[in-house]
C-alpha cells in the first residue's frame, strides 16, 4: 500500500477542505508552543 502524507495547520480551513476533497483523512495531530521572554514576558 502506498501512502501520501500532507501536513496542514488545523486553522487552515481552505487547505483542509482541499485535502478532504482529495480523499485525505486526519491521522494525527501535532502542536507547537511559543512564549516570548523578556520585558513583560
CHARMM internal coordinates of N, CA and C (Angstrom, degrees):
IC EDIT
DIST 1 N 1 CA 1.4347
DIST 1 CA 1 C 1.5308
ANGL 1 N 1 CA 1 C 108.81
DIST 1 C 2 N 1.3174
ANGL 1 CA 1 C 2 N 117.09
DIHE 1 N 1 CA 1 C 2 N 130.67
DIST 2 N 2 CA 1.4561
ANGL 1 C 2 N 2 CA 121.78
DIHE 1 CA 1 C 2 N 2 CA 176.61
DIST 2 CA 2 C 1.5187
ANGL 2 N 2 CA 2 C 109.88
DIHE 1 C 2 N 2 CA 2 C -92.59
DIST 2 C 3 N 1.3224
ANGL 2 CA 2 C 3 N 116.41
DIHE 2 N 2 CA 2 C 3 N 150.62
DIST 3 N 3 CA 1.4612
ANGL 2 C 3 N 3 CA 121.61
DIHE 2 CA 2 C 3 N 3 CA 179.51
DIST 3 CA 3 C 1.5190
ANGL 3 N 3 CA 3 C 109.78
DIHE 2 C 3 N 3 CA 3 C -131.17
DIST 3 C 4 N 1.2931
ANGL 3 CA 3 C 4 N 114.58
DIHE 3 N 3 CA 3 C 4 N 146.77
DIST 4 N 4 CA 1.4535
ANGL 3 C 4 N 4 CA 122.01
DIHE 3 CA 3 C 4 N 4 CA 170.01
DIST 4 CA 4 C 1.5165
ANGL 4 N 4 CA 4 C 106.04
DIHE 3 C 4 N 4 CA 4 C -123.88
DIST 4 C 5 N 1.3173
ANGL 4 CA 4 C 5 N 116.84
DIHE 4 N 4 CA 4 C 5 N 130.65
DIST 5 N 5 CA 1.4564
ANGL 4 C 5 N 5 CA 121.70
DIHE 4 CA 4 C 5 N 5 CA -179.41
DIST 5 CA 5 C 1.5137
ANGL 5 N 5 CA 5 C 108.73
DIHE 4 C 5 N 5 CA 5 C -114.93
DIST 5 C 6 N 1.3134
ANGL 5 CA 5 C 6 N 116.15
DIHE 5 N 5 CA 5 C 6 N 134.68
DIST 6 N 6 CA 1.4570
ANGL 5 C 6 N 6 CA 121.64
DIHE 5 CA 5 C 6 N 6 CA 174.53
DIST 6 CA 6 C 1.5157
ANGL 6 N 6 CA 6 C 108.38
DIHE 5 C 6 N 6 CA 6 C -126.92
DIST 6 C 7 N 1.3055
ANGL 6 CA 6 C 7 N 116.07
DIHE 6 N 6 CA 6 C 7 N 147.46
DIST 7 N 7 CA 1.4598
ANGL 6 C 7 N 7 CA 121.16
DIHE 6 CA 6 C 7 N 7 CA 179.92
DIST 7 CA 7 C 1.5207
ANGL 7 N 7 CA 7 C 107.61
DIHE 6 C 7 N 7 CA 7 C -118.16
DIST 7 C 8 N 1.3155
ANGL 7 CA 7 C 8 N 116.25
DIHE 7 N 7 CA 7 C 8 N 122.59
DIST 8 N 8 CA 1.4579
ANGL 7 C 8 N 8 CA 121.91
DIHE 7 CA 7 C 8 N 8 CA -178.05
DIST 8 CA 8 C 1.5201
ANGL 8 N 8 CA 8 C 108.87
DIHE 7 C 8 N 8 CA 8 C -135.87
DIST 8 C 9 N 1.3329
ANGL 8 CA 8 C 9 N 116.20
DIHE 8 N 8 CA 8 C 9 N 136.20
DIST 9 N 9 CA 1.4577
ANGL 8 C 9 N 9 CA 120.97
DIHE 8 CA 8 C 9 N 9 CA 178.47
DIST 9 CA 9 C 1.5273
ANGL 9 N 9 CA 9 C 110.23
DIHE 8 C 9 N 9 CA 9 C -62.36
DIST 9 C 10 N 1.3269
ANGL 9 CA 9 C 10 N 116.23
DIHE 9 N 9 CA 9 C 10 N 140.44
DIST 10 N 10 CA 1.4645
ANGL 9 C 10 N 10 CA 121.38
DIHE 9 CA 9 C 10 N 10 CA -177.26
DIST 10 CA 10 C 1.5213
ANGL 10 N 10 CA 10 C 112.42
DIHE 9 C 10 N 10 CA 10 C -60.67
DIST 10 C 11 N 1.3345
ANGL 10 CA 10 C 11 N 117.96
DIHE 10 N 10 CA 10 C 11 N -26.61
DIST 11 N 11 CA 1.4623
ANGL 10 C 11 N 11 CA 120.31
DIHE 10 CA 10 C 11 N 11 CA -179.45
DIST 11 CA 11 C 1.5374
ANGL 11 N 11 CA 11 C 113.08
DIHE 10 C 11 N 11 CA 11 C -88.68
DIST 11 C 12 N 1.3250
ANGL 11 CA 11 C 12 N 117.76
DIHE 11 N 11 CA 11 C 12 N 0.65
DIST 12 N 12 CA 1.4629
ANGL 11 C 12 N 12 CA 122.03
DIHE 11 CA 11 C 12 N 12 CA -179.48
DIST 12 CA 12 C 1.5317
ANGL 12 N 12 CA 12 C 109.98
DIHE 11 C 12 N 12 CA 12 C -90.78
DIST 12 C 13 N 1.3318
ANGL 12 CA 12 C 13 N 115.37
DIHE 12 N 12 CA 12 C 13 N 75.26
DIST 13 N 13 CA 1.4664
ANGL 12 C 13 N 13 CA 121.37
DIHE 12 CA 12 C 13 N 13 CA -174.70
DIST 13 CA 13 C 1.5266
ANGL 13 N 13 CA 13 C 113.31
DIHE 12 C 13 N 13 CA 13 C -57.14
DIST 13 C 14 N 1.3272
ANGL 13 CA 13 C 14 N 116.76
DIHE 13 N 13 CA 13 C 14 N -38.33
DIST 14 N 14 CA 1.4673
ANGL 13 C 14 N 14 CA 119.47
DIHE 13 CA 13 C 14 N 14 CA -177.27
DIST 14 CA 14 C 1.5293
ANGL 14 N 14 CA 14 C 111.76
DIHE 13 C 14 N 14 CA 14 C -65.42
DIST 14 C 15 N 1.3250
ANGL 14 CA 14 C 15 N 117.10
DIHE 14 N 14 CA 14 C 15 N -45.61
DIST 15 N 15 CA 1.4670
ANGL 14 C 15 N 15 CA 119.91
DIHE 14 CA 14 C 15 N 15 CA -179.89
DIST 15 CA 15 C 1.5159
ANGL 15 N 15 CA 15 C 111.47
DIHE 14 C 15 N 15 CA 15 C -70.76
DIST 15 C 16 N 1.3316
ANGL 15 CA 15 C 16 N 117.08
DIHE 15 N 15 CA 15 C 16 N -36.18
DIST 16 N 16 CA 1.4665
ANGL 15 C 16 N 16 CA 119.69
DIHE 15 CA 15 C 16 N 16 CA 176.23
DIST 16 CA 16 C 1.5217
ANGL 16 N 16 CA 16 C 110.75
DIHE 15 C 16 N 16 CA 16 C -60.97
DIST 16 C 17 N 1.3379
ANGL 16 CA 16 C 17 N 116.77
DIHE 16 N 16 CA 16 C 17 N -41.33
DIST 17 N 17 CA 1.4696
ANGL 16 C 17 N 17 CA 120.51
DIHE 16 CA 16 C 17 N 17 CA 178.88
DIST 17 CA 17 C 1.5250
ANGL 17 N 17 CA 17 C 110.93
DIHE 16 C 17 N 17 CA 17 C -63.04
DIST 17 C 18 N 1.3252
ANGL 17 CA 17 C 18 N 117.01
DIHE 17 N 17 CA 17 C 18 N -39.03
DIST 18 N 18 CA 1.4699
ANGL 17 C 18 N 18 CA 120.62
DIHE 17 CA 17 C 18 N 18 CA 177.67
DIST 18 CA 18 C 1.5246
ANGL 18 N 18 CA 18 C 109.57
DIHE 17 C 18 N 18 CA 18 C -64.77
DIST 18 C 19 N 1.3346
ANGL 18 CA 18 C 19 N 117.12
DIHE 18 N 18 CA 18 C 19 N -45.35
DIST 19 N 19 CA 1.4667
ANGL 18 C 19 N 19 CA 120.09
DIHE 18 CA 18 C 19 N 19 CA 179.78
DIST 19 CA 19 C 1.5282
ANGL 19 N 19 CA 19 C 111.30
DIHE 18 C 19 N 19 CA 19 C -61.00
DIST 19 C 20 N 1.3208
ANGL 19 CA 19 C 20 N 117.19
DIHE 19 N 19 CA 19 C 20 N -43.12
DIST 20 N 20 CA 1.4702
ANGL 19 C 20 N 20 CA 120.88
DIHE 19 CA 19 C 20 N 20 CA 178.75
DIST 20 CA 20 C 1.5211
ANGL 20 N 20 CA 20 C 110.39
DIHE 19 C 20 N 20 CA 20 C -63.12
DIST 20 C 21 N 1.3371
ANGL 20 CA 20 C 21 N 116.82
DIHE 20 N 20 CA 20 C 21 N -42.97
DIST 21 N 21 CA 1.4690
ANGL 20 C 21 N 21 CA 120.66
DIHE 20 CA 20 C 21 N 21 CA 178.91
DIST 21 CA 21 C 1.5234
ANGL 21 N 21 CA 21 C 111.52
DIHE 20 C 21 N 21 CA 21 C -62.37
DIST 21 C 22 N 1.3299
ANGL 21 CA 21 C 22 N 117.33
DIHE 21 N 21 CA 21 C 22 N -28.90
DIST 22 N 22 CA 1.4626
ANGL 21 C 22 N 22 CA 121.65
DIHE 21 CA 21 C 22 N 22 CA 179.34
DIST 22 CA 22 C 1.5259
ANGL 22 N 22 CA 22 C 112.57
DIHE 21 C 22 N 22 CA 22 C -85.84
DIST 22 C 23 N 1.3481
ANGL 22 CA 22 C 23 N 116.92
DIHE 22 N 22 CA 22 C 23 N -1.28
DIST 23 N 23 CA 1.4585
ANGL 22 C 23 N 23 CA 119.87
DIHE 22 CA 22 C 23 N 23 CA 175.86
DIST 23 CA 23 C 1.5163
ANGL 23 N 23 CA 23 C 115.46
DIHE 22 C 23 N 23 CA 23 C 99.58
DIST 23 C 24 N 1.3302
ANGL 23 CA 23 C 24 N 117.48
DIHE 23 N 23 CA 23 C 24 N 3.72
DIST 24 N 24 CA 1.4570
ANGL 23 C 24 N 24 CA 119.57
DIHE 23 CA 23 C 24 N 24 CA 177.37
DIST 24 CA 24 C 1.5186
ANGL 24 N 24 CA 24 C 109.50
DIHE 23 C 24 N 24 CA 24 C -74.06
DIST 24 C 25 N 1.3299
ANGL 24 CA 24 C 25 N 115.94
DIHE 24 N 24 CA 24 C 25 N 155.73
DIST 25 N 25 CA 1.4582
ANGL 24 C 25 N 25 CA 121.12
DIHE 24 CA 24 C 25 N 25 CA 175.14
DIST 25 CA 25 C 1.5199
ANGL 25 N 25 CA 25 C 108.17
DIHE 24 C 25 N 25 CA 25 C -136.65
DIST 25 C 26 N 1.3164
ANGL 25 CA 25 C 26 N 115.67
DIHE 25 N 25 CA 25 C 26 N 152.84
DIST 26 N 26 CA 1.4609
ANGL 25 C 26 N 26 CA 119.90
DIHE 25 CA 25 C 26 N 26 CA 179.59
DIST 26 CA 26 C 1.5217
ANGL 26 N 26 CA 26 C 109.93
DIHE 25 C 26 N 26 CA 26 C -64.83
DIST 26 C 27 N 1.3265
ANGL 26 CA 26 C 27 N 116.40
DIHE 26 N 26 CA 26 C 27 N 132.41
DIST 27 N 27 CA 1.4556
ANGL 26 C 27 N 27 CA 120.83
DIHE 26 CA 26 C 27 N 27 CA -179.67
DIST 27 CA 27 C 1.5257
ANGL 27 N 27 CA 27 C 111.74
DIHE 26 C 27 N 27 CA 27 C -119.91
DIST 27 C 28 N 1.3164
ANGL 27 CA 27 C 28 N 116.93
DIHE 27 N 27 CA 27 C 28 N -9.19
DIST 28 N 28 CA 1.4536
ANGL 27 C 28 N 28 CA 120.06
DIHE 27 CA 27 C 28 N 28 CA -179.43
DIST 28 CA 28 C 1.5129
ANGL 28 N 28 CA 28 C 110.15
DIHE 27 C 28 N 28 CA 28 C 174.27
DIST 28 C 29 N 1.3201
ANGL 28 CA 28 C 29 N 114.56
DIHE 28 N 28 CA 28 C 29 N 171.29
DIST 29 N 29 CA 1.4608
ANGL 28 C 29 N 29 CA 120.99
DIHE 28 CA 28 C 29 N 29 CA -179.31
DIST 29 CA 29 C 1.5171
ANGL 29 N 29 CA 29 C 108.98
DIHE 28 C 29 N 29 CA 29 C -131.27
DIST 29 C 30 N 1.3159
ANGL 29 CA 29 C 30 N 115.56
DIHE 29 N 29 CA 29 C 30 N 148.25
DIST 30 N 30 CA 1.4523
ANGL 29 C 30 N 30 CA 121.93
DIHE 29 CA 29 C 30 N 30 CA 177.04
DIST 30 CA 30 C 1.5263
ANGL 30 N 30 CA 30 C 107.01
DIHE 29 C 30 N 30 CA 30 C -135.82
DIST 30 C 31 N 1.3013
ANGL 30 CA 30 C 31 N 117.23
DIHE 30 N 30 CA 30 C 31 N 150.26
DIST 31 N 31 CA 1.4542
ANGL 30 C 31 N 31 CA 119.57
DIHE 30 CA 30 C 31 N 31 CA 179.99
DIST 31 CA 31 C 1.5105
ANGL 31 N 31 CA 31 C 111.57
DIHE 30 C 31 N 31 CA 31 C -139.97
DIST 31 C 32 N 1.3003
ANGL 31 CA 31 C 32 N 115.01
DIHE 31 N 31 CA 31 C 32 N 153.47
DIST 32 N 32 CA 1.4556
ANGL 31 C 32 N 32 CA 121.60
DIHE 31 CA 31 C 32 N 32 CA 175.41
DIST 32 CA 32 C 1.5154
ANGL 32 N 32 CA 32 C 107.95
DIHE 31 C 32 N 32 CA 32 C -130.07
DIST 32 C 33 N 1.3091
ANGL 32 CA 32 C 33 N 115.09
DIHE 32 N 32 CA 32 C 33 N 145.55
DIST 33 N 33 CA 1.4536
ANGL 32 C 33 N 33 CA 120.91
DIHE 32 CA 32 C 33 N 33 CA -179.94
DIST 33 CA 33 C 1.5201
ANGL 33 N 33 CA 33 C 108.25
DIHE 32 C 33 N 33 CA 33 C -122.29
DIST 33 C 34 N 1.3166
ANGL 33 CA 33 C 34 N 115.05
DIHE 33 N 33 CA 33 C 34 N 146.90
DIST 34 N 34 CA 1.4612
ANGL 33 C 34 N 34 CA 120.26
DIHE 33 CA 33 C 34 N 34 CA 179.81
DIST 34 CA 34 C 1.5220
ANGL 34 N 34 CA 34 C 109.35
DIHE 33 C 34 N 34 CA 34 C -138.69
DIST 34 C 35 N 1.3068
ANGL 34 CA 34 C 35 N 115.28
DIHE 34 N 34 CA 34 C 35 N 142.24
DIST 35 N 35 CA 1.4674
ANGL 34 C 35 N 35 CA 119.87
DIHE 34 CA 34 C 35 N 35 CA 176.27
DIST 35 CA 35 C 1.5158
ANGL 35 N 35 CA 35 C 108.05
DIHE 34 C 35 N 35 CA 35 C -140.43
DIST 35 C 36 N 1.3130
ANGL 35 CA 35 C 36 N 116.55
DIHE 35 N 35 CA 35 C 36 N 132.31
DIST 36 N 36 CA 1.4573
ANGL 35 C 36 N 36 CA 121.05
DIHE 35 CA 35 C 36 N 36 CA 175.61
DIST 36 CA 36 C 1.5103
ANGL 36 N 36 CA 36 C 109.55
DIHE 35 C 36 N 36 CA 36 C -79.95
DIST 36 C 37 N 1.3216
ANGL 36 CA 36 C 37 N 116.22
DIHE 36 N 36 CA 36 C 37 N 141.64
DIST 37 N 37 CA 1.4580
ANGL 36 C 37 N 37 CA 120.82
DIHE 36 CA 36 C 37 N 37 CA 175.86
DIST 37 CA 37 C 1.5292
ANGL 37 N 37 CA 37 C 108.19
DIHE 36 C 37 N 37 CA 37 C -119.67
DIST 37 C 38 N 1.2826
ANGL 37 CA 37 C 38 N 114.37
DIHE 37 N 37 CA 37 C 38 N 149.15
DIST 38 N 38 CA 1.4537
ANGL 37 C 38 N 38 CA 119.13
DIHE 37 CA 37 C 38 N 38 CA -178.56
DIST 38 CA 38 C 1.5085
ANGL 38 N 38 CA 38 C 110.13
DIHE 37 C 38 N 38 CA 38 C 131.39
DIST 38 C 39 N 1.3071
ANGL 38 CA 38 C 39 N 116.34
DIHE 38 N 38 CA 38 C 39 N -154.07
DIST 39 N 39 CA 1.4766
ANGL 38 C 39 N 39 CA 121.55
DIHE 38 CA 38 C 39 N 39 CA -177.73
DIST 39 CA 39 C 1.5118
ANGL 39 N 39 CA 39 C 110.38
DIHE 38 C 39 N 39 CA 39 C -57.66
DIST 39 C 40 N 1.3098
ANGL 39 CA 39 C 40 N 115.56
DIHE 39 N 39 CA 39 C 40 N 120.48
DIST 40 N 40 CA 1.4681
ANGL 39 C 40 N 40 CA 120.91
DIHE 39 CA 39 C 40 N 40 CA 178.03
DIST 40 CA 40 C 1.5132
ANGL 40 N 40 CA 40 C 114.14
DIHE 39 C 40 N 40 CA 40 C 76.22
DIST 40 C 41 N 1.3350
ANGL 40 CA 40 C 41 N 118.84
DIHE 40 N 40 CA 40 C 41 N -2.04
DIST 41 N 41 CA 1.4420
ANGL 40 C 41 N 41 CA 120.53
DIHE 40 CA 40 C 41 N 41 CA -175.72
DIST 41 CA 41 C 1.4737
ANGL 41 N 41 CA 41 C 113.25
DIHE 40 C 41 N 41 CA 41 C -96.48
END
COOR INIT
IC SEED 1 N 1 CA 1 C
IC BUILD
